[in-house]
């Protein structure tokens, strides 16, 4: 196995035994990037020389017995999470580029832990698309088939992880932006409880979380990311969570099987089959799987869409005319739907956050976990802005992910199978509010139960 394919857990063990150095690993990751990046375009702000310098510092710490928790582990960070000295384009050519003065909290925790932040990853304009389409970045493609979409908005993070650009990648999620690309790229994507990972600026439903190839690596990252930072006024009080303790006895655990979101795109038969196989796997280990009826509504979705369009419209209108013209036309067309909303409509849209929260918390309370699709649909062309490719139907694919952002519940996407063409399909496991470790444990149990998955992609050209 090449060094760039090693998990973070494996790399730390190799470093501790003196069998491999962080410099060797960083060089191998950079070679992998050089081979694949022309095809998938997952990165922005790559700084190879700084990464190698940091790797040499890490190598010295390991040699001198002063290693840090993630010392020498290569990491990418989504570009909307500030890293000092690097601009934050927010995925759009409309942004005026200014170098960030400080690391945002998640990036600061990674750097303090010795992780090698070697690049930022791409995202669509303002993070408001589930795709790799951006007016600022090159088109990001899915490593499993570069004619396909990686999903988004953590598009580059998911693509980089699947392509083998090292083991740890940091994304953000406000409606599915970690879990959706994780599902379509065949990786693990964890959306923590709101406030579990301090972030700046904070916003309702917005979280940062790890995107990895294994649940163990996601747990390892959370041990660092969940450390406190006073800059996030919405963060949870710090808890000493045993993130690496992932064992669970599934016997008697109640799992709600959620196959009908109540709105959105119809559930594809291949996705349904993969989720049902996952349910049977849990049952085989002694869990009790029961139906979880639809608990969200079209009114909730439309209200959120109205509120988000209005917010985006205000942001875009604040730009100069020249910069406004650079924003992706799809995003401008979607945001314009919020231009003429009344105050009452805006308030009713905003109120759907609470309606979604109350519905999700009440529906899932009887269960230890909820099992569902990540997306109701299979992959879609790389050039499309989202699965519908229609600004008037922008929310239709996030019906299974959005509720858990608004309810502040932890949820994780785990690879579970493939479609007939071999493209990945993930399942989502959600837990009660603030039970982040419980979600991790169910996900790790599923990794042990599921059938073997295909080998990681070599990064192919379009057919």
HELIX and SHEET records of a PDB file:
HELIX    1   1 UNK A    3  UNK A    5  5                                   3    
HELIX    2   2 UNK A    8  UNK A   17  1                                  10    
HELIX    3   3 UNK A   22  UNK A   40  1                                  19    
HELIX    4   4 UNK A   48  UNK A   63  1                                  16    
HELIX    5   5 UNK A  105  UNK A  112  1                                   8    
HELIX    6   6 UNK A  125  UNK A  127  5                                   3    
HELIX    7   7 UNK A  155  UNK A  163  1                                   9    
HELIX    8   8 UNK A  179  UNK A  185  1                                   7    
HELIX    9   9 UNK A  215  UNK A  225  1                                  11    
HELIX   10  10 UNK A  269  UNK A  284  1                                  16    
HELIX   11  11 UNK A  298  UNK A  317  1                                  20    
HELIX   12  12 UNK A  321  UNK A  324  1                                   4    
HELIX   13  13 UNK A  329  UNK A  335  1                                   7    
HELIX   14  14 UNK A  336  UNK A  338  5                                   3    
HELIX   15  15 UNK A  343  UNK A  364  1                                  22    
HELIX   16  16 UNK A  391  UNK A  393  5                                   3    
HELIX   17  17 UNK A  402  UNK A  406  1                                   5    
HELIX   18  18 UNK A  436  UNK A  449  1                                  14    
SHEET    1   A11 UNK A  43  UNK A  44  0                                        
SHEET    2   A11 UNK A 116  UNK A 121 -1                                        
SHEET    3   A11 UNK A  74  UNK A  78  1                                        
SHEET    4   A11 UNK A 168  UNK A 173  1                                        
SHEET    5   A11 UNK A 207  UNK A 212 -1                                        
SHEET    6   A11 UNK A 188  UNK A 191 -1                                        
SHEET    7   A11 UNK A 409  UNK A 418 -1                                        
SHEET    8   A11 UNK A 424  UNK A 433 -1                                        
SHEET    9   A11 UNK A 369  UNK A 373 -1                                        
SHEET   10   A11 UNK A 254  UNK A 258  1                                        
SHEET   11   A11 UNK A 288  UNK A 291  1                                        
END                                                                             
